[in-house]
Amino acid sequence: MKKLISIILAVLMIATAVFLTSCGVKDWEKIQENGKFVCGITIYAPMNYYDADGDLVEDIS
């Protein structure tokens, strides 16, 4: 019984890995076409960017 469960779990893990790696291909192609990657963030304390004076920087590009 343990062997059957191990085989089923192994197959599920492989299927999940294949599914997750194939999903990002179209996104990567879109990034290459645009020539840039845009990432949005929220104004949330651990993820903010502050300059040397301690002021919040809204556009760091």
All heavy atoms as TSV, in Angstrom:
chain	resi	resn	atom	element	x	y	z
A	1	MET	N	N	0.822	-1.198	0.000
A	1	MET	CA	C	0.000	0.000	0.000
A	1	MET	C	C	0.875	1.274	0.000
A	1	MET	O	O	0.570	2.231	-0.683
A	1	MET	CB	C	-0.916	-0.035	1.223
A	1	MET	CG	C	-1.910	1.065	1.262
A	1	MET	SD	S	-3.105	0.843	-0.068
A	1	MET	CE	C	-4.172	2.177	0.236
A	2	LYS	N	N	1.953	1.249	0.795
A	2	LYS	CA	C	2.838	2.408	0.855
A	2	LYS	C	C	3.506	2.651	-0.492
A	2	LYS	O	O	3.723	3.792	-0.889
A	2	LYS	CB	C	3.897	2.208	1.928
A	2	LYS	CG	C	3.373	2.304	3.333
A	2	LYS	CD	C	4.495	2.157	4.338
A	2	LYS	CE	C	3.968	2.212	5.751
A	2	LYS	NZ	N	5.056	2.074	6.732
A	3	LYS	N	N	3.835	1.572	-1.181
A	3	LYS	CA	C	4.480	1.705	-2.482
A	3	LYS	C	C	3.535	2.354	-3.492
A	3	LYS	O	O	3.946	3.219	-4.268
A	3	LYS	CB	C	4.927	0.328	-2.975
A	3	LYS	CG	C	5.779	0.371	-4.202
A	3	LYS	CD	C	6.301	-1.014	-4.538
A	3	LYS	CE	C	7.235	-0.966	-5.717
A	3	LYS	NZ	N	7.782	-2.280	-6.046
A	4	LEU	N	N	2.274	1.978	-3.465
A	4	LEU	CA	C	1.270	2.556	-4.374
A	4	LEU	C	C	1.089	4.044	-4.103
A	4	LEU	O	O	1.055	4.851	-5.029
A	4	LEU	CB	C	-0.065	1.811	-4.233
A	4	LEU	CG	C	-1.211	2.335	-5.088
A	4	LEU	CD1	C	-0.877	2.195	-6.564
A	4	LEU	CD2	C	-2.500	1.625	-4.749
A	5	ILE	N	N	1.020	4.405	-2.838
A	5	ILE	CA	C	0.856	5.816	-2.473
A	5	ILE	C	C	2.096	6.607	-2.911
A	5	ILE	O	O	1.984	7.727	-3.422
A	5	ILE	CB	C	0.605	5.961	-0.957
A	5	ILE	CG1	C	-0.774	5.388	-0.612
A	5	ILE	CG2	C	0.705	7.416	-0.521
A	5	ILE	CD1	C	-1.070	5.323	0.866
A	6	SER	N	N	3.279	6.023	-2.740
A	6	SER	CA	C	4.509	6.689	-3.159
A	6	SER	C	C	4.533	6.925	-4.665
A	6	SER	O	O	4.933	7.989	-5.132
A	6	SER	CB	C	5.722	5.852	-2.759
A	6	SER	OG	O	5.797	5.739	-1.365
A	7	ILE	N	N	4.090	5.941	-5.424
A	7	ILE	CA	C	4.057	6.075	-6.885
A	7	ILE	C	C	3.060	7.143	-7.300
A	7	ILE	O	O	3.351	7.984	-8.161
A	7	ILE	CB	C	3.732	4.712	-7.543
A	7	ILE	CG1	C	4.899	3.754	-7.340
A	7	ILE	CG2	C	3.429	4.894	-9.027
A	7	ILE	CD1	C	4.615	2.332	-7.769
A	8	ILE	N	N	1.894	7.145	-6.687
A	8	ILE	CA	C	0.866	8.150	-7.003
A	8	ILE	C	C	1.382	9.553	-6.686
A	8	ILE	O	O	1.234	10.490	-7.487
A	8	ILE	CB	C	-0.448	7.852	-6.264
A	8	ILE	CG1	C	-1.083	6.581	-6.824
A	8	ILE	CG2	C	-1.406	9.030	-6.357
A	8	ILE	CD1	C	-2.274	6.087	-6.041
A	9	LEU	N	N	2.013	9.726	-5.528
A	9	LEU	CA	C	2.555	11.035	-5.159
A	9	LEU	C	C	3.668	11.474	-6.111
A	9	LEU	O	O	3.747	12.643	-6.479
A	9	LEU	CB	C	3.067	11.013	-3.725
A	9	LEU	CG	C	1.987	10.984	-2.645
A	9	LEU	CD1	C	2.612	10.829	-1.271
A	9	LEU	CD2	C	1.127	12.232	-2.705
A	10	ALA	N	N	4.513	10.535	-6.523
A	10	ALA	CA	C	5.586	10.865	-7.457
A	10	ALA	C	C	5.017	11.323	-8.792
A	10	ALA	O	O	5.488	12.302	-9.385
A	10	ALA	CB	C	6.501	9.664	-7.648
A	11	VAL	N	N	3.990	10.644	-9.282
A	11	VAL	CA	C	3.362	11.022	-10.549
A	11	VAL	C	C	2.715	12.400	-10.431
A	11	VAL	O	O	2.835	13.237	-11.336
A	11	VAL	CB	C	2.339	9.947	-10.997
A	11	VAL	CG1	C	1.494	10.446	-12.151
A	11	VAL	CG2	C	3.047	8.656	-11.349
A	12	LEU	N	N	2.053	12.655	-9.323
A	12	LEU	CA	C	1.435	13.970	-9.113
A	12	LEU	C	C	2.489	15.079	-9.049
A	12	LEU	O	O	2.279	16.173	-9.590
A	12	LEU	CB	C	0.594	13.967	-7.846
A	12	LEU	CG	C	-0.734	13.223	-7.924
A	12	LEU	CD1	C	-1.393	13.181	-6.558
A	12	LEU	CD2	C	-1.657	13.879	-8.931
A	13	MET	N	N	3.601	14.814	-8.404
A	13	MET	CA	C	4.662	15.815	-8.320
A	13	MET	C	C	5.251	16.103	-9.696
A	13	MET	O	O	5.501	17.262	-10.039
A	13	MET	CB	C	5.746	15.354	-7.351
A	13	MET	CG	C	5.305	15.405	-5.911
A	13	MET	SD	S	6.417	14.713	-4.668
A	13	MET	CE	C	8.019	14.912	-5.321
A	14	ILE	N	N	5.463	15.090	-10.489
A	14	ILE	CA	C	6.003	15.281	-11.840
A	14	ILE	C	C	5.010	16.042	-12.705
A	14	ILE	O	O	5.380	16.972	-13.431
A	14	ILE	CB	C	6.370	13.924	-12.474
A	14	ILE	CG1	C	7.562	13.322	-11.740
A	14	ILE	CG2	C	6.663	14.077	-13.957
A	14	ILE	CD1	C	7.866	11.895	-12.114
A	15	ALA	N	N	3.725	15.679	-12.606
A	15	ALA	CA	C	2.694	16.370	-13.394
A	15	ALA	C	C	2.607	17.845	-12.993
A	15	ALA	O	O	2.473	18.722	-13.844
A	15	ALA	CB	C	1.353	15.679	-13.220
A	16	THR	N	N	2.698	18.121	-11.709
A	16	THR	CA	C	2.654	19.503	-11.230
A	16	THR	C	C	3.859	20.291	-11.743
A	16	THR	O	O	3.722	21.428	-12.183
A	16	THR	CB	C	2.618	19.534	-9.693
A	16	THR	OG1	O	1.478	18.802	-9.245
A	16	THR	CG2	C	2.546	20.951	-9.173
A	17	ALA	N	N	5.026	19.686	-11.695
A	17	ALA	CA	C	6.233	20.363	-12.168
A	17	ALA	C	C	6.137	20.674	-13.658
A	17	ALA	O	O	6.492	21.769	-14.096
A	17	ALA	CB	C	7.457	19.497	-11.880
A	18	VAL	N	N	5.650	19.743	-14.436
A	18	VAL	CA	C	5.500	19.961	-15.880
A	18	VAL	C	C	4.490	21.069	-16.143
A	18	VAL	O	O	4.710	21.946	-16.977
A	18	VAL	CB	C	5.091	18.648	-16.590
A	18	VAL	CG1	C	4.657	18.911	-18.018
A	18	VAL	CG2	C	6.223	17.642	-16.543
A	19	PHE	N	N	3.384	21.050	-15.426
A	19	PHE	CA	C	2.347	22.064	-15.606
A	19	PHE	C	C	2.871	23.454	-15.254
A	19	PHE	O	O	2.662	24.411	-15.991
A	19	PHE	CB	C	1.130	21.727	-14.749
A	19	PHE	CG	C	0.067	22.782	-14.779
A	19	PHE	CD1	C	-0.745	22.948	-15.888
A	19	PHE	CD2	C	-0.119	23.636	-13.708
A	19	PHE	CE1	C	-1.719	23.926	-15.931
A	19	PHE	CE2	C	-1.084	24.613	-13.735
A	19	PHE	CZ	C	-1.888	24.761	-14.846
A	20	LEU	N	N	3.560	23.569	-14.129
A	20	LEU	CA	C	4.034	24.879	-13.683
A	20	LEU	C	C	5.131	25.434	-14.580
A	20	LEU	O	O	5.202	26.639	-14.803
A	20	LEU	CB	C	4.521	24.799	-12.236
A	20	LEU	CG	C	3.432	24.559	-11.198
A	20	LEU	CD1	C	4.044	24.426	-9.810
A	20	LEU	CD2	C	2.391	25.660	-11.209
A	21	THR	N	N	5.988	24.589	-15.107
A	21	THR	CA	C	7.050	25.096	-15.974
A	21	THR	C	C	6.526	25.477	-17.348
A	21	THR	O	O	7.077	26.357	-18.000
A	21	THR	CB	C	8.189	24.077	-16.118
A	21	THR	OG1	O	7.649	22.847	-16.590
A	21	THR	CG2	C	8.898	23.852	-14.806
A	22	SER	N	N	5.458	24.850	-17.808
A	22	SER	CA	C	4.927	25.181	-19.131
A	22	SER	C	C	4.073	26.446	-19.110
A	22	SER	O	O	3.868	27.067	-20.134
A	22	SER	CB	C	4.117	24.012	-19.686
A	22	SER	OG	O	2.960	23.806	-18.902
A	23	CYS	N	N	3.595	26.857	-17.954
A	23	CYS	CA	C	2.743	28.045	-17.868
A	23	CYS	C	C	3.525	29.334	-18.115
A	23	CYS	O	O	2.980	30.296	-18.622
A	23	CYS	CB	C	2.076	28.126	-16.500
A	23	CYS	SG	S	0.814	26.884	-16.250
A	24	GLY	N	N	4.787	29.392	-17.755
A	24	GLY	CA	C	5.553	30.618	-17.839
A	24	GLY	C	C	6.132	30.911	-19.216
A	24	GLY	O	O	6.688	31.973	-19.429
A	25	VAL	N	N	6.013	30.019	-20.171
A	25	VAL	CA	C	6.634	30.211	-21.482
A	25	VAL	C	C	6.034	31.405	-22.197
A	25	VAL	O	O	6.754	32.244	-22.737
A	25	VAL	CB	C	6.500	28.922	-22.329
A	25	VAL	CG1	C	6.969	29.169	-23.747
A	25	VAL	CG2	C	7.274	27.790	-21.692
A	26	LYS	N	N	4.734	31.547	-22.209
A	26	LYS	CA	C	4.083	32.663	-22.898
A	26	LYS	C	C	4.426	33.990	-22.228
A	26	LYS	O	O	4.607	35.001	-22.902
A	26	LYS	CB	C	2.573	32.461	-22.925
A	26	LYS	CG	C	2.144	31.297	-23.781
A	26	LYS	CD	C	0.654	31.114	-23.759
A	26	LYS	CE	C	0.264	29.882	-24.550
A	26	LYS	NZ	N	-1.159	29.606	-24.469
A	27	ASP	N	N	4.502	33.977	-20.891
A	27	ASP	CA	C	4.856	35.201	-20.179
A	27	ASP	C	C	6.269	35.652	-20.532
A	27	ASP	O	O	6.522	36.824	-20.733
A	27	ASP	CB	C	4.743	34.989	-18.666
A	27	ASP	CG	C	3.314	34.738	-18.226
A	27	ASP	OD1	O	2.391	35.208	-18.924
A	27	ASP	OD2	O	3.116	34.071	-17.198
A	28	TRP	N	N	7.204	34.700	-20.600
A	28	TRP	CA	C	8.582	35.042	-20.926
A	28	TRP	C	C	8.680	35.595	-22.340
A	28	TRP	O	O	9.417	36.546	-22.591
A	28	TRP	CB	C	9.481	33.825	-20.753
A	28	TRP	CG	C	10.912	34.121	-21.043
A	28	TRP	CD1	C	11.639	33.667	-22.088
A	28	TRP	CD2	C	11.778	34.993	-20.310
A	28	TRP	NE1	N	12.907	34.179	-22.048
A	28	TRP	CE2	C	13.018	35.000	-20.965
A	28	TRP	CE3	C	11.621	35.765	-19.173
A	28	TRP	CZ2	C	14.099	35.746	-20.511
A	28	TRP	CZ3	C	12.705	36.516	-18.725
A	28	TRP	CH2	C	13.913	36.495	-19.385
A	29	GLU	N	N	7.926	35.015	-23.269
A	29	GLU	CA	C	7.935	35.514	-24.645
A	29	GLU	C	C	7.397	36.944	-24.704
A	29	GLU	O	O	7.916	37.778	-25.437
A	29	GLU	CB	C	7.117	34.598	-25.546
A	29	GLU	CG	C	7.763	33.247	-25.772
A	29	GLU	CD	C	6.858	32.267	-26.488
A	29	GLU	OE1	O	5.674	32.597	-26.738
A	29	GLU	OE2	O	7.329	31.155	-26.785
A	30	LYS	N	N	6.368	37.243	-23.924
A	30	LYS	CA	C	5.801	38.590	-23.894
A	30	LYS	C	C	6.816	39.588	-23.328
A	30	LYS	O	O	6.948	40.701	-23.842
A	30	LYS	CB	C	4.534	38.604	-23.046
A	30	LYS	CG	C	3.834	39.932	-23.034
A	30	LYS	CD	C	2.529	39.868	-22.272
A	30	LYS	CE	C	1.851	41.220	-22.251
A	30	LYS	NZ	N	0.584	41.196	-21.521
A	31	ILE	N	N	7.546	39.177	-22.298
A	31	ILE	CA	C	8.571	40.048	-21.721
A	31	ILE	C	C	9.653	40.330	-22.750
A	31	ILE	O	O	10.104	41.470	-22.904
A	31	ILE	CB	C	9.171	39.408	-20.451
A	31	ILE	CG1	C	8.122	39.368	-19.345
A	31	ILE	CG2	C	10.409	40.172	-19.986
A	31	ILE	CD1	C	8.522	38.536	-18.151
A	32	GLN	N	N	10.063	39.313	-23.495
A	32	GLN	CA	C	11.094	39.516	-24.506
A	32	GLN	C	C	10.601	40.415	-25.640
A	32	GLN	O	O	11.355	41.246	-26.141
A	32	GLN	CB	C	11.551	38.174	-25.072
A	32	GLN	CG	C	12.409	37.392	-24.101
A	32	GLN	CD	C	12.873	36.076	-24.678
A	32	GLN	OE1	O	12.139	35.418	-25.410
A	32	GLN	NE2	N	14.080	35.683	-24.339
A	33	GLU	N	N	9.335	40.280	-26.040
A	33	GLU	CA	C	8.785	41.133	-27.094
A	33	GLU	C	C	8.756	42.591	-26.662
A	33	GLU	O	O	9.107	43.480	-27.432
A	33	GLU	CB	C	7.370	40.685	-27.457
A	33	GLU	CG	C	7.294	39.403	-28.249
A	33	GLU	CD	C	5.854	38.955	-28.464
A	33	GLU	OE1	O	4.922	39.720	-28.131
A	33	GLU	OE2	O	5.665	37.830	-28.950
A	34	ASN	N	N	8.320	42.842	-25.422
A	34	ASN	CA	C	8.223	44.215	-24.925
A	34	ASN	C	C	9.587	44.799	-24.583
A	34	ASN	O	O	9.756	46.018	-24.567
A	34	ASN	CB	C	7.325	44.281	-23.692
A	34	ASN	CG	C	5.885	43.986	-24.024
A	34	ASN	OD1	O	5.464	44.107	-25.163
A	34	ASN	ND2	N	5.127	43.590	-23.025
A	35	GLY	N	N	10.542	43.949	-24.262
A	35	GLY	CA	C	11.864	44.426	-23.892
A	35	GLY	C	C	11.951	44.946	-22.472
A	35	GLY	O	O	12.942	45.560	-22.085
A	36	LYS	N	N	10.911	44.704	-21.679
A	36	LYS	CA	C	10.954	45.147	-20.287
A	36	LYS	C	C	10.019	44.278	-19.448
A	36	LYS	O	O	9.122	43.607	-19.955
A	36	LYS	CB	C	10.540	46.608	-20.156
A	36	LYS	CG	C	9.102	46.889	-20.582
A	36	LYS	CD	C	8.771	48.365	-20.472
A	36	LYS	CE	C	7.364	48.618	-20.993
A	36	LYS	NZ	N	7.013	50.020	-20.902
A	37	PHE	N	N	10.268	44.305	-18.137
A	37	PHE	CA	C	9.444	43.591	-17.174
A	37	PHE	C	C	8.895	44.612	-16.201
A	37	PHE	O	O	9.660	45.350	-15.571
A	37	PHE	CB	C	10.284	42.543	-16.435
A	37	PHE	CG	C	9.547	41.862	-15.323
A	37	PHE	CD1	C	8.594	40.914	-15.609
A	37	PHE	CD2	C	9.810	42.171	-14.007
A	37	PHE	CE1	C	7.909	40.277	-14.595
A	37	PHE	CE2	C	9.133	41.546	-12.983
A	37	PHE	CZ	C	8.177	40.595	-13.281
A	38	VAL	N	N	7.595	44.714	-16.103
A	38	VAL	CA	C	6.962	45.683	-15.221
A	38	VAL	C	C	6.427	44.941	-14.005
A	38	VAL	O	O	5.697	43.958	-14.136
A	38	VAL	CB	C	5.805	46.417	-15.938
A	38	VAL	CG1	C	5.135	47.389	-14.997
A	38	VAL	CG2	C	6.323	47.123	-17.170
A	39	CYS	N	N	6.806	45.411	-12.832
A	39	CYS	CA	C	6.380	44.778	-11.586
A	39	CYS	C	C	5.734	45.848	-10.712
A	39	CYS	O	O	6.350	46.872	-10.420
A	39	CYS	CB	C	7.583	44.159	-10.889
A	39	CYS	SG	S	7.170	43.399	-9.318
A	40	GLY	N	N	4.506	45.620	-10.304
A	40	GLY	CA	C	3.814	46.573	-9.451
A	40	GLY	C	C	3.896	46.173	-7.994
A	40	GLY	O	O	3.933	44.996	-7.661
A	41	ILE	N	N	3.982	47.174	-7.119
A	41	ILE	CA	C	3.991	46.908	-5.691
A	41	ILE	C	C	2.975	47.808	-5.006
A	41	ILE	O	O	2.488	48.772	-5.593
A	41	ILE	CB	C	5.387	47.128	-5.069
A	41	ILE	CG1	C	5.808	48.600	-5.194
A	41	ILE	CG2	C	6.414	46.214	-5.676
A	41	ILE	CD1	C	7.008	48.952	-4.359
A	42	THR	N	N	2.696	47.496	-3.782
A	42	THR	CA	C	1.806	48.332	-2.987
A	42	THR	C	C	2.633	49.151	-2.008
A	42	THR	O	O	3.803	48.856	-1.769
A	42	THR	CB	C	0.809	47.470	-2.190
A	42	THR	OG1	O	1.559	46.618	-1.318
A	42	THR	CG2	C	-0.046	46.641	-3.103
A	43	ILE	N	N	2.033	50.182	-1.464
A	43	ILE	CA	C	2.698	50.974	-0.441
A	43	ILE	C	C	2.493	50.238	0.880
A	43	ILE	O	O	1.515	50.428	1.591
A	43	ILE	CB	C	2.127	52.407	-0.373
A	43	ILE	CG1	C	2.229	53.081	-1.725
A	43	ILE	CG2	C	2.830	53.214	0.699
A	43	ILE	CD1	C	3.640	53.250	-2.253
A	44	TYR	N	N	3.412	49.354	1.158
A	44	TYR	CA	C	3.341	48.512	2.345
A	44	TYR	C	C	4.724	48.515	2.970
A	44	TYR	O	O	5.724	48.279	2.287
A	44	TYR	CB	C	2.892	47.103	1.950
A	44	TYR	CG	C	2.790	46.129	3.079
A	44	TYR	CD1	C	1.854	46.313	4.084
A	44	TYR	CD2	C	3.627	45.036	3.142
A	44	TYR	CE1	C	1.756	45.413	5.123
A	44	TYR	CE2	C	3.530	44.129	4.175
A	44	TYR	CZ	C	2.601	44.328	5.167
A	44	TYR	OH	O	2.503	43.441	6.200
A	45	ALA	N	N	4.804	48.755	4.239
A	45	ALA	CA	C	6.061	49.025	4.938
A	45	ALA	C	C	7.252	48.125	4.563
A	45	ALA	O	O	8.317	48.653	4.268
A	45	ALA	CB	C	5.836	48.996	6.436
A	46	PRO	N	N	7.149	46.828	4.539
A	46	PRO	CA	C	8.357	46.051	4.229
A	46	PRO	C	C	8.802	46.145	2.770
A	46	PRO	O	O	9.912	45.768	2.446
A	46	PRO	CB	C	7.963	44.617	4.542
A	46	PRO	CG	C	6.716	44.677	5.303
A	46	PRO	CD	C	6.073	45.975	4.982
A	47	MET	N	N	7.946	46.635	1.867
A	47	MET	CA	C	8.285	46.618	0.445
A	47	MET	C	C	8.488	48.010	-0.140
A	47	MET	O	O	8.584	48.158	-1.340
A	47	MET	CB	C	7.178	45.902	-0.337
A	47	MET	CG	C	7.045	44.447	0.034
A	47	MET	SD	S	5.811	43.610	-0.931
A	47	MET	CE	C	4.308	44.263	-0.236
A	48	ASN	N	N	8.543	49.026	0.672
A	48	ASN	CA	C	8.721	50.387	0.169
A	48	ASN	C	C	10.180	50.653	-0.169
A	48	ASN	O	O	11.081	49.999	0.331
A	48	ASN	CB	C	8.271	51.405	1.211
A	48	ASN	CG	C	6.786	51.362	1.443
A	48	ASN	OD1	O	6.044	50.822	0.653
A	48	ASN	ND2	N	6.358	51.924	2.553
A	49	TYR	N	N	10.416	51.645	-1.014
A	49	TYR	CA	C	11.764	52.091	-1.345
A	49	TYR	C	C	11.909	53.536	-0.882
A	49	TYR	O	O	11.136	54.399	-1.288
A	49	TYR	CB	C	12.027	51.996	-2.850
A	49	TYR	CG	C	13.401	52.450	-3.229
A	49	TYR	CD1	C	14.484	51.622	-3.029
A	49	TYR	CD2	C	13.611	53.707	-3.758
A	49	TYR	CE1	C	15.766	52.035	-3.356
A	49	TYR	CE2	C	14.881	54.125	-4.092
A	49	TYR	CZ	C	15.954	53.286	-3.884
A	49	TYR	OH	O	17.212	53.710	-4.212
A	50	TYR	N	N	12.894	53.763	-0.023
A	50	TYR	CA	C	13.131	55.102	0.498
A	50	TYR	C	C	14.486	55.605	0.028
A	50	TYR	O	O	15.438	54.838	-0.084
A	50	TYR	CB	C	13.091	55.087	2.028
A	50	TYR	CG	C	11.722	54.758	2.578
A	50	TYR	CD1	C	11.386	53.458	2.928
A	50	TYR	CD2	C	10.765	55.743	2.740
A	50	TYR	CE1	C	10.138	53.155	3.417
A	50	TYR	CE2	C	9.504	55.453	3.231
A	50	TYR	CZ	C	9.196	54.160	3.572
A	50	TYR	OH	O	7.954	53.854	4.054
A	51	ASP	N	N	14.568	56.919	-0.237
A	51	ASP	CA	C	15.853	57.499	-0.623
A	51	ASP	C	C	16.707	57.749	0.620
A	51	ASP	O	O	16.329	57.393	1.736
A	51	ASP	CB	C	15.651	58.770	-1.446
A	51	ASP	CG	C	14.946	59.872	-0.685
A	51	ASP	OD1	O	14.743	59.730	0.541
A	51	ASP	OD2	O	14.584	60.887	-1.310
A	52	ALA	N	N	17.865	58.367	0.437
A	52	ALA	CA	C	18.804	58.584	1.542
A	52	ALA	C	C	18.234	59.489	2.627
A	52	ALA	O	O	18.618	59.393	3.791
A	52	ALA	CB	C	20.101	59.170	1.008
A	53	ASP	N	N	17.284	60.385	2.265
A	53	ASP	CA	C	16.679	61.286	3.243
A	53	ASP	C	C	15.514	60.645	3.987
A	53	ASP	O	O	14.934	61.250	4.878
A	53	ASP	CB	C	16.184	62.559	2.549
A	53	ASP	CG	C	17.317	63.337	1.925
A	53	ASP	OD1	O	18.432	63.317	2.500
A	53	ASP	OD2	O	17.101	63.954	0.866
A	54	GLY	N	N	15.136	59.444	3.606
A	54	GLY	CA	C	14.028	58.763	4.265
A	54	GLY	C	C	12.682	59.042	3.635
A	54	GLY	O	O	11.644	58.673	4.184
A	55	ASP	N	N	12.673	59.704	2.467
A	55	ASP	CA	C	11.422	60.004	1.780
A	55	ASP	C	C	11.023	58.831	0.884
A	55	ASP	O	O	11.872	58.201	0.244
A	55	ASP	CB	C	11.547	61.271	0.930
A	55	ASP	CG	C	11.834	62.494	1.790
A	55	ASP	OD1	O	11.300	62.559	2.913
A	55	ASP	OD2	O	12.586	63.370	1.328
A	56	LEU	N	N	9.731	58.567	0.792
A	56	LEU	CA	C	9.223	57.496	-0.036
A	56	LEU	C	C	9.432	57.836	-1.506
A	56	LEU	O	O	9.082	58.920	-1.968
A	56	LEU	CB	C	7.724	57.269	0.222
A	56	LEU	CG	C	7.038	56.197	-0.610
A	56	LEU	CD1	C	7.584	54.825	-0.267
A	56	LEU	CD2	C	5.536	56.238	-0.379
A	57	VAL	N	N	10.007	56.928	-2.269
A	57	VAL	CA	C	10.231	57.118	-3.700
A	57	VAL	C	C	9.180	56.309	-4.441
A	57	VAL	O	O	9.090	55.094	-4.269
A	57	VAL	CB	C	11.648	56.654	-4.115
A	57	VAL	CG1	C	11.839	56.791	-5.592
A	57	VAL	CG2	C	12.689	57.442	-3.338
A	58	GLU	N	N	8.348	56.959	-5.238
A	58	GLU	CA	C	7.265	56.280	-5.926
A	58	GLU	C	C	7.668	55.722	-7.296
A	58	GLU	O	O	7.108	54.779	-7.770
A	58	GLU	CB	C	6.064	57.215	-6.084
A	58	GLU	CG	C	5.461	57.575	-4.725
A	58	GLU	CD	C	4.207	58.404	-4.858
A	58	GLU	OE1	O	3.588	58.395	-5.932
A	58	GLU	OE2	O	3.865	59.080	-3.880
A	59	ASP	N	N	8.671	56.331	-7.932
A	59	ASP	CA	C	9.119	55.865	-9.243
A	59	ASP	C	C	10.642	55.793	-9.227
A	59	ASP	O	O	11.303	56.816	-9.240
A	59	ASP	CB	C	8.639	56.814	-10.335
A	59	ASP	CG	C	8.990	56.306	-11.735
A	59	ASP	OD1	O	9.298	55.110	-11.879
A	59	ASP	OD2	O	8.953	57.114	-12.668
A	60	ILE	N	N	11.182	54.563	-9.205
A	60	ILE	CA	C	12.631	54.421	-9.116
A	60	ILE	C	C	13.268	54.145	-10.468
A	60	ILE	O	O	14.437	53.843	-10.559
A	60	ILE	CB	C	13.022	53.327	-8.106
A	60	ILE	CG1	C	12.470	51.977	-8.517
A	60	ILE	CG2	C	12.606	53.704	-6.717
A	60	ILE	CD1	C	12.992	50.830	-7.692
A	61	SER	N	N	12.493	54.232	-11.552
A	61	SER	CA	C	13.063	53.926	-12.871
A	61	SER	C	C	13.851	55.071	-13.439
A	61	SER	O	O	13.916	56.144	-13.010
A	61	SER	CB	C	11.964	53.541	-13.843
A	61	SER	OG	O	11.009	54.562	-13.960
